[in-house]
Amino acid sequence: MLQIVYISSAVGTVDTVQILAASRRNNARDGLTGLLYADGRRFLQALEGEALAVERTLERISADPRHRAVVVLSCRDIEVREFGEWAMAERVAGAEGDAFVAHVRTLIANAAPSVRATFDGFVQLRRAA
């Protein structure tokens, strides 16, 4: 299996509810799991599954006009899925920061140390922004 972690910037106002619904549908169809962090300005996502499905999904995301500056942070083969199911962590303005960070840490608990560090560092950075 393949796991890709990428970051991108949102273009304009992003409807995260719509993105979540479409992503759940598409990822279930394609056998993908992972985690999507969205805060209305940035996306950080881990996608994992069969290599061809992951690569096609990343191509679709890269062509999506709601994303710009898509940068792959890591691309690695994995033996077992690190994310049991597809999840989304959305940072809502005014949400309690410590609780949100704890929630993300629960979602990344089974991920490789480098993936955990990427998500944890990004969430901490975005929390301060």
C-alpha positions in Angstrom: 0.0 0.0 0.0 1.0 3.6 -0.5 0.6 6.5 1.9 0.9 10.1 0.7 0.8 13.2 3.0 0.3 16.5 1.3 -0.5 20.1 2.2 -2.3 22.7 0.1 -3.9 26.1 0.4 -7.6 26.8 0.0 -8.7 29.1 -2.8 -11.6 31.3 -1.7 -14.2 30.2 0.7 -14.2 26.5 1.2 -17.3 24.5 2.2 -15.7 21.9 4.4 -19.0 20.1 4.9 -19.3 19.6 1.1 -15.7 18.5 0.9 -16.1 16.0 3.7 -19.2 14.4 2.1 -17.6 14.1 -1.3 -14.3 12.8 0.2 -16.1 10.2 2.3 -18.0 9.0 -0.8 -15.0 9.0 -3.1 -12.6 7.4 -0.5 -15.0 4.6 0.3 -15.4 3.9 -3.4 -11.7 3.9 -3.9 -10.8 2.0 -0.7 -8.8 4.9 0.8 -8.3 5.8 4.4 -6.5 8.7 6.0 -7.0 12.0 7.7 -7.9 15.4 6.4 -7.2 18.5 8.4 -9.0 21.6 7.2 -9.2 25.0 8.8 -10.7 27.0 5.9 -7.3 28.2 4.8 -5.1 25.1 4.6 -5.5 21.4 4.0 -3.2 18.7 5.4 -4.1 15.2 4.3 -2.8 11.7 4.7 -4.2 9.3 2.0 -3.5 5.6 2.1 -4.5 2.6 0.1 -3.6 0.8 -3.2 -1.0 2.9 -5.0 -3.0 3.6 -8.1 -6.0 4.8 -6.2 -3.9 7.1 -4.0 -2.1 8.5 -7.0 -5.3 9.1 -8.9 -6.9 10.8 -5.9 -3.9 13.1 -5.6 -4.1 14.0 -9.3 -7.8 14.8 -8.8 -7.0 17.0 -5.8 -4.2 18.8 -7.6 -6.6 19.6 -10.5 -9.3 20.8 -8.1 -9.7 24.6 -8.3 -10.3 24.8 -4.6 -6.7 23.9 -3.9 -3.5 25.7 -4.9 0.1 25.0 -4.1 -0.3 21.2 -3.5 3.0 20.0 -2.0 3.6 16.3 -1.2 5.3 16.1 2.2 5.9 12.3 2.2 5.2 9.4 0.0 6.0 5.9 1.4 5.0 2.3 1.2 3.2 1.0 4.2 2.4 -2.6 5.2 -0.7 -1.9 7.2 -3.1 1.1 7.3 -2.2 3.6 9.9 -5.6 5.3 9.9 -8.4 2.8 10.6 -11.1 4.8 8.8 -11.3 8.1 6.9 -11.6 11.0 9.3 -11.6 14.8 9.2 -10.4 17.3 11.8 -11.9 20.7 11.1 -10.7 23.7 13.1 -13.7 25.9 13.7 -13.1 29.5 14.7 -13.6 29.9 18.4 -13.3 26.2 19.1 -11.3 25.3 22.3 -7.7 24.8 21.2 -6.6 22.2 23.7 -9.6 20.0 23.0 -9.0 20.2 19.2 -5.3 19.3 19.6 -6.2 16.3 21.8 -8.8 15.2 19.1 -6.2 15.3 16.3 -3.7 13.4 18.5 -6.3 10.7 19.0 -6.8 10.5 15.2 -3.0 10.2 14.5 -2.2 7.8 17.4 -1.4 4.8 15.1 0.5 6.8 12.4 4.2 6.6 12.0 6.2 9.0 14.1 7.0 11.2 11.1 3.4 11.5 10.1 2.3 12.2 13.7 5.0 14.9 14.0 3.8 16.5 10.7 0.1 16.7 11.8 0.9 17.6 15.4 3.3 20.4 14.4 0.9 21.7 11.8 -2.0 21.7 14.2 0.0 23.5 16.8 1.2 26.1 14.3 -2.3 26.7 12.9 -3.7 26.9 16.4 -1.4 29.8 17.1 -2.3 31.6 13.8 
